[in-house]
């Protein structure tokens, strides 16, 4: 959680420690999520959790992820909130 500033994207599938995998980054659509609300913005908080956000760029303790397109997909916008 202390390294939320290093967030670069979303893994569409689980990746085990030491394994390789694909990360969807800014401009891509992350899949495999659940319970997203269409049209809402999401961010990574300092506990390394993705949460709904009222507004982007409101608190330096968060990293923006993107906007939910469906309940399981998110358009990745990225960007530090500061």
Steps between C-alpha positions, in 0.01 A plus 500: 500500500785740568597482134173604341702772322662227288169373365526444123191303401269205558565131454201350320571163665664401827882487479690293754818634658790435264274420203463709186175657390340785309428841652252737331628858529383854422278511192400133526195327640553286808279195526430242767386748764174467692233717658600823322236768448474611137619857448664532843867588549729266693834545673760302696519616860798484737386151611544375140123459456299613200213719613238724348597866490274803491754703303844450350793699632354569842757351735872434470453168682339335200589389150226527238413181313221588258130494421278191514356406161309199632480315832815308402700735272677830561655748258845573642577872521767479771671800654615599845261707700699805608 
